[in-house]
């Protein structure tokens, strides 16, 4: 299974509480921060919830 590199591109300030919680659950704390997560349906769902705040790259 591939890994995904998720980078926070925009701030969660002013967003809905569930979007802020999703960023924290993914492990993102500030703009420019990146995390690597396994490509699972759960992670894909979290990315979809905050797609306008993050960028996603596939890591091999």
Beta strands, then each sheet from edge to edge (+ up, - down):
strand 1: 3-8
strand 2: 34-38
strand 3: 54-59
sheet 1: 2+ 1- 3+
end
